[in-house]
Amino acid sequence: ARGAMVVLLWYRKGLRVHDSPALAAACEGATAVCPVFCLDPWFVSSGKVGPIRLRFLAEALADLDASLRARGSRLLVLHGKPEEELPRVAREWGATHIVWEKDGVEPYGLKRDAAVREACAPLGVTITETNGHTICDLDELLKQSKGSPVTTYSTFRTHFDHVVARSPIVLTPTPERIPAPSDAALAEEARGRLSVPSVADIAPSLADAGPSLFPGGEGEALRRLDAHLARDGGAWAGAFEKPKTSPTEIDPFGAGTRSTTVLSAYLKFGCLSPRTFWVRLRDATKGARTRSAPPVSLDGQLLWREFYYACAHAVGPAFGQMEDNPICRQIGWRVPADDPAAAEALAAWRDGRTGYPWIDACMRQLKSEGWMHHLARHAVACFLTRGDLYVRWEEGAAVFDELLIDADWAVNNGNWMWLSCSCFFYQYFRCYSPVAFGRKYDPDGAYVRKYVPELARFPKKYIYEPWRAPIADQNKAGCRVGVDYPKPIVQHDVASKENMGKLAEAYKAHKESHADSGGEHGSEGK
Ligand code: FAD
């Protein structure tokens, strides 16, 4: 019809209807809105994404579909490469416009979006990109830093405050009704081709695994957020300090008990808008008697996310690697592809069989649940790189990228650079002990006993150092070190000392080659 405005609303992340500038832009003046999600083989059948994250995606899509249906619409799921599927449906469904939320910085996503633009160009559709995946528009932050990557949190905060002062954080209202998809889209749907995938479809190994620890979707995200913000009438959120949270909690994941929010997966997929988190947090903690401050406060955590996004946006695709990455120290790490011993060390780390119970428990939690606490991530990342195994950080980031339910390119690579002392944090002479770290939080070893069950009956005295237990104790516990549980892969005190020496050399070489660049700071209390 003349004057018809048929909009394809392409969901990628941003899987929500609340605070969605993309949804609002799609609805504006539209006669039809066709919300689509494209099951891209690059993610869903490549093996790059583990089943736990795929299950979360299936649940998030079902939840989004329900939210859209409650507003007179529905989710239409495409199967195939976005650069083929988007132009196909744009043509067949009569689209005049395509809207998507910028999600940023990941090299694959940038390439994909460019390919979709190019493939859609001959169709003459108008493409609109909106913000929503980060609190600020990353281009505004980039302007504020005059195009340079910012590697210190305090400078970043100043930039963030300037950008927010210019464009205050305002939430986008959720539409009550959404124009229905075009007839052609509904006709294709009626042929049964566009249905939302079930968990069995995209994560078959988990189809019968029972309830998820993290049910995907914005409904759950908002419920969990509000439950956290209501804890002690807002006092919990107001007084939140990251260093005072615990990596060894093993209680259920429900809000109201955890020492952190466990909302990262919801932010990663955009089931939760970071601005909604920011605004509701601000409102909930207004009257709180104790208010912590960034970087350790809860708003400070959201700023870390924003910080890494801004930095990754400024650096570009090289942010995910050491080579050609202008902010990353060049260090002669061991490379598994060229070094069988390093490959074996990486495999042992990944599988949770390093012989250090604290490290193995963390890695096994990652594998079985897709999540671990921030300090547990610290422990295992330090161990793999500068602490013990001296394997290059990109290998660890790739394992996290596959297994974490919240795997996020900018945040993951940024934190790996931090932990390996490659950027942001430079005190390589401060190294975590794979024995004392866990014991500090959990002297009885309940966390280790849960995730490394072969050690469950070990005496408390040896739970973090089972190799020290007399054979009689090992027999009594039903676990012989070297038989039922591995011996330590390295001797920590020897390996860490040797690695510090190598890092000292790398830092010296860096200093000599950047004699006049300066401007690097310490950890700022992360
Ligand atoms: P909370 O403490 O409740 O914080 C609220 C939110 O703030 C989080 O959900 C997250 O979005 C953000 N946030 C918190 N800490 C950080 C941080 N250090 N950097 C950036 N954002 C932060 N987080 C990811 O979301 N995806 C990743 O792929 C990821 N990889 C990491 C790799 C390493 C080596 C390390 C050390 C940390 C990594 N983190 C990653 C950061 C952090 O560990 C998680 O965001 C956090 O543990 C998630 O738990 P939470 O939601 O309970 O956090």
Residues whose N, C-alpha, C, O or C-beta is under 5 A from the ligand:
A	BS01	FAD	T260 T261 V262 L263 S264 L267 Q301 L302 W304 R305 M372 H373 H374 R377 H378 A381 D406 A407 D408 V411 N412 N415 W416
